[in-house]
Amino acid sequence: MADAAANLVVGNLVAFPTETVYGLGADACNAAAVARIYSVKSRPADHPLIVHVESMDAIGDWASDVPEYAISLARDFWPGPMTLIVKRSGLAADFVTGGQDTVGIRVPAHPVALGLLEAFTRVGGKGVAAPSANRFGNVSPTTAQAVSDELSDNLSDSDQILDGGACDVGVESTIIDCTADAPRILRPGAITEEMIEHSTGIHPLNTEGLAIRVSGSLESHYSPIATVVLDQPPIAGQGFIAMADVESAVGVVRLAAPTTHEEFARVLYSALRAGDEQGLNTVVVVQPAGNGIAIAIRDRLIRASN
C-alpha cells in the first residue's frame, strides 16, 4: 500500500479493486496524472471522474454544499457501492469534474481500495480519481487479469495493478445526484431506490431532462467485441447468459448460469469477456426481471446492446 501510495504521489497510475469493478486511479489533485487516465482509456475529456476517498469525513474537502439527506446516505451506505454527486469545492478542479460545477465522491468497500486510500492520505493525498480500468466504452474489468488484458499495452512500467481478487458486486456504483431538494438516481446499482428512500425518508425524483454528465451514462457503453442481443432464443454457436432455470439448446455456448440476481451482476462482465476470448460473434442475454440489482443489470445490458 505504501508503494502504491508513493506511486500516486509522483503522478503514476494505480489500478485497484473495489467491491464493484476495478478502477484506474490517479491523484485527484494532479492534472497531469489525471490527464494520463484519459489518455490510457481514450476517454472523452468532458466525461467526469469519481473521486474515491477513505471516509465520509473527506466529503468536506471536495464539496461546497452537502444536503442533510446526502449525509444520511453516506452514513448508511459508505463504505459501499454508492457515488454521491454534490456541488464541488475549489479543490475539485475542471480536469476531474469535466468542467461541471459538481463532483462525484465515493468511499469504496474493498480492503485493498481502503488500504490504498488510507496510505495515500497518510502521505498528504486528498483523494484518488478513478473511472473503471478499461478502455472507454468497453466492458468493465472485475479481475486484475482483465485490467492487464485491457490496459497493459497502454500503461507504463511505473504504473501498478493491485490484485484484490474478483469483485463482489460486479456492476458499477449507484450514482445519486444530491444537488436538488431530493435525491435522483443517475445510474442504478446495488444501492436501490427503496434503500435510498428508507435512508432519507424521501422518494427519489425522476431524472427526465437532467443535464449532469456522469460515468456510464452514454447510450452505448459496457460493450464487448461480440454483438449483444437481448431476450431471444440463442442458436448454435452463439454465447448465452441467463438465469440457471433458463435452458439452452444444443450447440449454444453457455457463458453463465447464475442462480440469483446478485450472482448475475457479479459474473456478467466476466461472462461477456469470456465470449470475446472464445471468439464468439454474438452473445444472447436473457435479462433478469424484477427490482433491486436487476434494474442495474438491465441498464448495463441495454447500453451494451446499443
N, C-alpha and C positions, 0 to 999 in steps of 0.2 A: 504493500500500500504506500509506503514511504517513497519507493522508487517511482511508482506511478504518479504520485502527487508531485514529485520533483519534475517528472516529465511534463506535466501540465504547466508548472511554473515557468519552464523555459520555452513554452509555446508549442510543444508536441501534442499529438492526439493520442487519446487513450480510449479504446473500445472496451466497454464494460457491461456486465449483465445487470438487468433489472428484473423484477418479477414479471414484467410484461414482455419486452423484447430487449435485444442488445442495443445499446446506444453508442454513438461515436462522439466522444467528449473532448472539449477544449475549455480553457479558462474563459469564462463568460465575460471577462473584462479585457481580454486581449484581442484586439481587432484582427491582427494578422493571423492568429491561431484560429479564430472563428472563420476567417476567410478560407482557410485550408479545408475546413469541414465542407463548405460549399463547393470547393474545387474537387475534393475527393469524391463527393456524392453527385456532382453535376446538378446541384440543387439551385433552383431559381433564387436570385439574390433577395427578392422581396418576400420569400417564404420564411416566416419567423421560426425561431428555435425555442425549445423549452429549457429553462434554467433549472437544474437539479441542485437542491440544497440539502444540508444534513438534518435540519429540523425546521419546524414551523416558526421558530424564533427568528429565522433569517428572512422571513417574508417582509419584514420592515425595511430591510436593505434594498429590496427590489421594487416595492410597491409604494405608491403615494396615497392610496385611498383603498382601504380594505373594509368592505361592509361586514356587519356582525354575522350574517349568515355564512360568509366565506370563512370566518374564524371557526364557526361551528363545524363546517365541513372539514377544515384542516384538523381540528381536534378529533373528529370521529374517524377520518379515513387516511390520515398520514401517520406513519409511512404507509404508502399504498398506491394503487393504480389510478390515481386521480391527478389531473393538472388543473390548476385554477388560473383563469385569465383575469388580471387585475390592472388597474391604472398603474403605469410604470413610474418609478422614481428616476432621478437623474443618473443612477448607476446603470440602469437598463438602456444601453445605447442602441442607436438605429441598427447597427450591424447584428444585433441579437433579435430585435423586435420586428425586423423587416420594414422599418420606418413607421410603424404604427405607434399609437400612444398607449398601448397595452403590452403586457408581458405575461408569458406563461411560466408558472412555477410549480415544481413538484418535489416531493420527498419520496424517493423510491423505497420499496420494502424488500430489498435484497441485501444480504450481509456483505457481499463484495462491493456493491454500489455504495452502501452506507460507510463501509470501511474506507473506501476511496475518498468520499466526501469529507469524512472526519479528518483524514490525513491531510487533505488539501486545505481544510480550514485551519489546521494547526500551523501551516506554513504561510498563512495570510490570505488564502483563497476565499473568494466570496460566493462562488457558485460555478457549476460546470454546465455549459451549454451543450446539449446533446439531442440530435434527432436520432432516428434509427440508423444502425450501422450497415447501410446498404446503399447501392446506387439509387438515385431518386426515382420513385415510381415503382421500384421492384418490390418483391416480397421481402418483408422484414425478417431479419435473422433471429432465431431463438436458440442458437448454439454458437459457441466460439468458432467452431469449424465453418459454420455458414458465413460468419463475418470474414474469416480468412478467405474462403472461396470467392466471396463477393468483392472484397476490397484489397486483397494483398498486393495486387499489381499497382494500386494507387497510393498505398501507404509507404512511408519512408522507413528506413532501418531504425530510426529513432522513435517511431511510433510504437504503440504497445496494444496488445489484445489480452485482456484479463479473462480467464476461463472460469466461469461460475456454474457450469453445467447447463442443462436445459431450463428454459424459463417456465415458471409455474403457471402463469396466466395465459401467455401466448398471443394475445392481441393487445394493441396499444392502449394507453391510459384513456379513461374518460376525460374529455376536456369540457370544463364548465366555465362559461362566461359569468364573471362576478362584477360586471360594470354597471348593471341596471338594478332596479329595486328588487328583482327576483332572479334566481339563477336560471341559466339557459344552457342546455346540453348542445355543444358544438360538435362533439364526436362521441358516440356511445362506446362504452367499455364495461369493465367489471363492476364499476360503481353505477348503479342503475337509477332510473328516475324515482323508483319507490324508496330507495335508500337515501337519495338526496332530500326528498320530501320529509322522510322520517327525521332526518338530522336537523333540517332547517325549519320545519313547520310550514314551508312554502312550496306550492306546486310549481315546478319549473315551467317557464314561459316557452312558447314555440320560438323557433329561430327564423321564421319567414322574413326575408328582407334584410337580415343581419349581414353586415359587410365585413366583419372581423375575419382576417385570414388566420388559419391555424393549420397545424400539421395534419396531413391526411384528409384534407377537405376537398381535393380535386375529384372530379367525376371519375377519372381513370387513375387508379393507384393500386398498390399492393399486387402488381401483376406479374405472374410468371411468364416464361417464354411461351409455354403452351397456351392455347386458347381455352379460356374458362367458360363453360356452358352450364347454365343453371336449370335444375328441375326438369330434366328429361331423361328417358331411359338411355343408358350408355350402350354402345355396341362394342364388339370385339376389337381390341387394340387401343381402346380409349382408357384413360385413367378414371377412377371413380372414388369419390369421397362421400360417405353418407353414414348415418347412424347405423349401428350394428344390426338393427332389426330390418334394415332395407337390404334385400338380397341383390346380388349382381349376377349377370349371365356369364356363361362360359366364354372365356377369352377376354373378359374385361379385367383390367389391371387394378385390383383393389389397393388403393393407396392409404386408406384409413377407414376404420370402422369403430368409431368411438361409441361408448355406452352412455355417456352423459354429455350435456351441453358444455360443461366445464372442460371435459376431455376433448371435445370437438374444438374448442378455442385453443387449447394447449397444443394440439397436433396439426392444426390447419396449415400453418405456414411451412412446417417441415414436410407435410404431405405434398403440398404444391411444389416445393423444391425437389422432392423425390421424383415427381412426374417429369420435371426438366432433366434430372440426372439420368432418367431412363429413356430420354429422347421422345417422349410422347408428344403428339401434336395437339391433342385435346384432353382436357380433364373435365369431367362432368361432376357437378356437386349438387346433391340434394340438400337444400337449405333447411336448417332446423327451425321448427315452428316455436311460437311462444315468446315469452318476455325474458327478462334477465339478460344474461350474456348472449343469448340467442340473437338479440337485437344487434349487438355489436358484430357478431359473426355475419349476419345478413348484410350489414353495412359494408364490411370488408369485401364480401363476395360480390356484391353488386358493383363495387368500384373495380375489382379485379377482372370482372367480365366485360367492362366497357372498353 
